[in-house]
């Protein structure tokens, strides 16, 4: 399989989600794409089946934080101090969504080990919670409050969250590599009672981030390079850079809620 790579840097939440969908809509047979990006302003993204009324939209607006829907599932994420990735990959006869999910996270883990040797111990979550039951609880509104199987963790704490969705004959997967602790502030924007507020806050304490692990400010450019190299190593393929101006003009932010 041929791999393409694009780093689109900072953009709004609507742009970022629209760009991911655009990559899926414009995929080429036998080709996969890795995209890395960040968020400006900070943004809360909701899972495709999550209601906007689970978030205090007024407070988010007052704090200049965008709120958008993701095309994928899961629960709310406050995108802030993180490097976000997306992968568009064709689903072939010998692959499955679970296999792709695992492979992508293994590639990211290789990149993290290149970024800092302390991250060599990053591993994959082995258990899978009962999300149907979990999503019935009010405190489930925050995505990072529960790890899914094969998501990345460091010393038992969730370091990167991911979500995916099948779009035609391709799979879109994107996720957040946590680089700081600001994501925990999502509790301030969740519409939950005080008891569940405390529960979500305590669950979010079981996340890890690169700054807390390494004790150093994150070099985002170097981190992006390392993640790209991790993909090259794991998938045994050279990443060919995709020029953003080939697609930027086709991004339709009005297609995103």
Buried (B, 14 or more C-beta within 10 A) or exposed (E): EEBBBBBBEEBBBBBBBBBBBBBBEEBEEEBBBBBBBBBBEBBBBBBBEBEEEBBBBEEBEEEEBBBBBBBBBBBBBBBBBBBBBBBBBBBEEEBEBEEBBBBBBBBBBBBBBBBBEBBEEBBBBEEEBEBEEEBEEBBBBBBBBBBBEBBBBBEEBBBBBBBBBEBEEBBBBBBBBBBBBBBBBBBBBBBBEEEBBEBBBEBBEBBBBBBBBBEEEBBBEEBBBBBBBBBBBBBEEEBEEBEBEEBEEEBEBEEBE
